[in-house]
Amino acid sequence: MAQIGFIGLGKMGGNMVARIKRDSDHEVVAFDFDEGAVAKAVEKGAVGAGSLEELVGKLEAPRTVWIMVPAGEATQKTVDSLAELLEKGDAIVDGGNSKWTDDKERAATLAERDIGYVDVGTSGGVWGLDVGYCMMVGGPDDAIERLTPFLDILAPPPTEEHGPGWGHMGPSGSGHYVKMVHNGIEYGVMQAYAEGFDIFDKAEFELDNAKIAHLWMQGSVIRSWLCELAALSFEQHGNDLGDLSPFTSDSGEGRWTIEEAMHHDVPTPAITGALTARFYSRGNADMTGRVLAALREQFGGHATQRHADG
């Protein structure tokens, strides 16, 4: 039996703890500032902790503590607090969406205390509890070796065709680097599906979008999990997704991917276009549209539409 500490018991973190306890006899010590989230983890079989200090105290050295909190300040504060509590030979795992350059800095700082740092780019979302999480892992060999029993449980079962559901990418930072590009690709694929179904929405035919998405899953070259999810969405929200807002946010990885591509002079028109298309959904292009309409009116005498008075 192996042991791990888990900090952050939201949708992802809570489900990961549940999967570990459901599918193994490994011990999980769980903490979250939300006491209700801790109680739910305890119901799943975890050992609850009321503070970071209590969590560390319930772990046997060498300790491994997995963080699943929002990227940025929340993650940095958690890492800094743990650094004061952990000892030589312990390890911190960040399974969130941190920027890979932050991982490198944290790894270097923690190395001065002989504390290992592992970054895990985690894909699977809320479905991971049932189907497993694809994990891109960066960090030192010894820390990852101790983490392996948990990675094996959290990942989908290995297949003869594709191998295991997680992989060691390289040193600290490499896991989130690969996950960053993964998410950039995701932007492009999602945008392509969205544009295709938008065309269907304008077509002269009365097309069933859910039926089409399901059909594309049957041997089509564009079949994918995202296509499967599109079918599910049309079934849940209707053919025109009318009850959903078009507002689409981004969590940063697409921007980071484009920045890295620019640094290396790699053209990324699909990913860049997909990111900027999301800006339209936020009402940020209203002025752009008005200027375009005004210019067409001026140079070509094209008709423009005007808002009603009042």
C-alpha positions in Angstrom: 0.0 0.0 0.0 1.3 3.5 -0.9 0.3 6.8 0.6 -0.3 10.3 -0.8 -1.6 13.6 0.4 -4.1 15.5 -1.8 -4.8 19.2 -1.6 -7.8 20.6 -3.5 -10.9 18.5 -3.7 -12.9 20.3 -6.4 -14.4 18.5 -9.4 -11.0 17.2 -10.6 -9.3 16.7 -7.3 -12.3 15.1 -5.6 -12.8 12.7 -8.4 -9.2 11.7 -8.5 -9.3 10.9 -4.8 -12.5 8.9 -5.4 -10.9 6.9 -8.2 -7.8 6.1 -6.1 -9.9 4.9 -3.2 -12.4 3.0 -5.4 -9.7 1.1 -7.4 -7.0 0.6 -4.8 -6.1 0.2 -1.2 -3.7 3.1 -1.3 -4.1 5.7 1.5 -5.1 9.2 0.7 -4.9 12.1 3.2 -7.1 14.8 1.9 -7.4 18.5 2.6 -9.4 21.4 1.3 -10.5 24.7 2.8 -14.0 23.6 2.1 -14.8 21.3 5.0 -17.7 19.8 3.0 -15.3 18.7 0.3 -13.1 17.0 2.9 -16.2 15.2 4.3 -17.1 13.9 0.9 -13.5 12.6 0.4 -13.7 10.9 3.8 -17.0 9.2 2.7 -15.0 7.8 -0.3 -12.4 6.3 2.1 -9.8 9.1 2.4 -8.3 10.3 5.7 -9.4 13.9 6.3 -7.1 16.7 7.4 -8.1 20.1 8.8 -5.0 22.0 7.7 -1.8 21.7 5.7 0.1 21.0 8.9 -2.3 18.2 9.8 -2.0 16.7 6.4 1.8 16.7 6.4 1.8 15.3 9.9 -0.4 12.3 8.8 2.0 11.4 6.0 5.0 9.1 6.5 8.4 10.2 5.0 9.3 10.4 2.3 6.0 12.2 1.6 4.3 12.9 -1.6 1.7 15.7 -1.7 -0.5 16.3 -4.8 -1.9 19.8 -5.4 -5.1 20.3 -7.4 -5.8 24.0 -6.9 -6.2 26.8 -9.5 -3.1 27.8 -11.4 -1.3 30.9 -10.5 -1.3 32.6 -7.0 -3.3 29.8 -5.3 -0.8 27.1 -6.5 2.2 29.2 -5.6 1.0 29.9 -2.1 0.3 26.3 -1.5 3.8 25.3 -2.8 5.4 27.9 -0.6 3.5 26.8 2.5 4.3 23.1 1.9 8.0 24.0 1.4 8.1 25.2 5.0 6.4 22.0 6.3 8.0 19.2 4.2 11.5 17.7 4.7 14.4 16.5 2.6 13.3 13.7 0.3 9.7 14.7 0.1 8.0 15.7 -3.1 5.3 18.1 -4.3 3.1 17.3 -7.3 1.2 19.9 -9.2 -1.6 18.4 -11.2 -3.3 21.7 -12.3 -2.7 23.9 -15.3 0.4 25.8 -14.2 2.6 27.4 -16.8 5.7 25.3 -17.4 8.1 28.1 -16.8 6.6 28.5 -13.3 7.3 24.8 -12.8 11.0 25.2 -13.6 11.3 28.0 -11.1 9.5 26.1 -8.4 11.6 23.0 -9.0 14.8 24.9 -8.7 13.7 26.6 -5.5 12.6 23.3 -3.9 15.8 21.6 -5.0 17.7 23.8 -2.6 15.7 22.1 0.2 16.1 18.7 -1.5 12.4 18.5 -2.1 11.3 17.1 -5.4 8.8 18.8 -7.7 6.6 16.9 -10.3 4.3 18.6 -12.8 1.4 16.5 -14.2 -0.5 17.8 -17.2 -3.9 16.2 -16.6 -6.5 15.7 -19.3 -9.8 14.0 -18.8 -12.0 16.6 -17.0 -15.0 15.4 -15.1 -15.0 12.1 -17.1 -11.8 11.0 -15.6 -13.4 9.3 -12.6 -14.9 6.8 -15.0 -12.5 6.6 -17.9 -9.2 7.7 -16.3 -6.9 10.7 -16.8 -4.3 11.1 -19.6 -1.3 12.4 -17.7 1.8 14.1 -19.0 4.4 14.0 -16.3 7.6 16.0 -15.7 10.1 15.7 -12.8 12.9 13.8 -11.2 13.0 10.0 -11.5 12.9 9.2 -7.8 9.8 11.3 -7.1 8.0 9.9 -10.1 8.9 6.3 -9.1 7.1 6.9 -5.8 4.2 8.5 -7.6 3.8 5.6 -10.1 1.3 3.5 -8.1 -1.1 6.5 -8.1 -0.4 7.4 -11.8 -1.2 3.8 -12.7 -4.6 4.0 -10.9 -5.6 7.4 -12.2 -4.7 6.7 -15.8 -6.8 4.6 -18.2 -5.7 1.0 -18.4 -2.8 0.5 -20.8 -3.6 -0.8 -24.3 -1.5 -2.9 -26.7 -1.8 -0.3 -29.4 -1.0 2.9 -27.4 0.7 1.7 -24.2 0.0 3.2 -20.7 -2.3 6.1 -20.0 0.5 8.3 -18.6 4.0 9.1 -19.6 7.2 10.6 -18.2 8.0 13.5 -20.5 11.3 14.7 -19.0 12.5 17.1 -16.3 10.3 19.4 -14.2 8.2 21.6 -16.5 8.0 19.2 -19.4 4.7 17.7 -18.3 2.9 21.0 -18.3 4.7 22.0 -21.5 3.2 19.0 -23.4 -0.2 19.6 -21.8 0.0 23.3 -22.9 0.4 22.2 -26.6 -2.2 19.6 -26.1 -4.7 22.3 -25.0 -3.6 24.5 -28.0 -4.5 21.6 -30.3 -7.8 21.2 -28.5 -8.6 24.8 -29.3 -8.2 24.2 -33.0 -10.2 21.0 -33.1 -13.0 22.5 -31.1 -13.2 25.5 -33.4 -13.3 23.4 -36.5 -16.3 21.4 -35.1 -18.0 24.6 -34.1 -17.6 26.2 -37.5 -18.9 23.1 -39.2 -22.0 22.9 -37.1 -22.5 26.6 -37.6 -22.7 26.0 -41.4 -25.3 23.3 -40.8 -27.3 25.8 -38.8 -27.5 28.1 -41.8 -28.2 25.3 -44.4 -31.4 24.9 -46.4 -31.8 21.4 -45.1 -33.3 20.6 -41.7 -30.3 18.7 -40.3 -30.1 16.8 -37.0 -26.8 17.8 -35.5 -26.8 15.1 -32.9 -27.5 12.4 -35.5 -24.6 13.8 -37.7 -22.2 13.8 -34.8 -23.1 10.2 -33.9 -22.7 9.2 -37.5 -19.2 10.8 -37.7 -18.2 8.5 -34.8 -18.8 5.5 -37.1 -15.5 5.2 -38.9 -15.2 8.8 -40.1 -11.7 10.3 -40.3 -12.9 13.1 -38.0 -14.3 10.9 -35.3 -13.0 11.9 -31.8 -14.1 12.2 -28.2 -14.9 15.8 -28.8 -17.2 14.8 -31.6 -18.9 12.3 -29.2 -19.3 15.1 -26.7 -20.8 17.3 -29.4 -23.5 14.7 -30.0 -24.2 14.6 -26.2 -24.5 18.4 -26.1 -27.0 18.5 -28.9 -29.0 15.8 -27.2 -29.0 17.7 -23.9 -29.5 21.3 -25.2 -31.3 20.9 -28.5 -30.3 21.2 -32.1 -29.4 24.9 -31.9 -28.0 24.7 -28.3 -30.4 27.6 -27.7 -30.2 27.6 -23.9 -26.4 28.1 -23.9 -24.6 31.4 -23.9 -22.0 31.8 -26.8 -19.5 33.4 -24.3 -16.3 31.2 -24.4 -13.5 31.8 -22.0 -9.9 30.6 -22.2 -7.7 29.4 -19.3 -4.4 30.5 -20.7 -2.8 27.4 -22.3 -3.8 28.5 -25.8 -2.1 31.8 -25.3 1.0 30.2 -23.9 1.1 27.8 -26.8 1.0 30.6 -29.3 3.7 32.6 -27.4 6.0 29.6 -27.4 5.3 29.0 -31.1 6.2 32.7 -31.9 9.4 32.3 -29.9 10.4 29.4 -32.2 9.0 31.0 -35.4 6.5 28.1 -35.7 3.3 29.1 -37.6 0.1 28.2 -35.7 -2.7 29.7 -37.8 -5.3 27.1 -36.6 -4.6 27.5 -32.9 -4.2 31.3 -33.2 -7.4 31.6 -35.1 -9.3 29.4 -32.7 -8.2 31.6 -29.7 -9.0 34.9 -31.4 -12.4 33.5 -32.4 -13.2 33.1 -28.7 -12.8 36.8 -28.3 -15.7 37.4 -30.6 -18.0 35.5 -28.2 -17.2 38.0 -25.5 -18.6 41.0 -27.3 -15.0 42.4 -27.8 -15.4 42.7 -31.6 -18.5 44.9 -31.7 -16.4 48.0 -32.7 -14.6 45.9 -35.3 -17.9 45.0 -36.9 -19.1 48.6 -36.9 -15.9 49.8 -38.5 -16.1 47.1 -41.2 -19.7 48.0 -42.0 -18.9 51.8 -42.1 -16.0 51.3 -44.4 -18.0 49.1 -46.8 -20.7 51.8 -46.8 -18.1 54.5 -47.6 -16.2 52.8 -50.4 -18.9 50.7 -52.0 -22.1 52.3 -50.9 -23.1 49.0 -49.3 -26.2 49.2 -47.1 -25.7 49.2 -43.3 -28.0 48.2 -40.5 -28.7 50.7 -37.8 -30.0 50.1 -34.2 -33.6 51.3 -33.7 -33.9 54.6 -31.9 -34.4 54.5 -28.1 
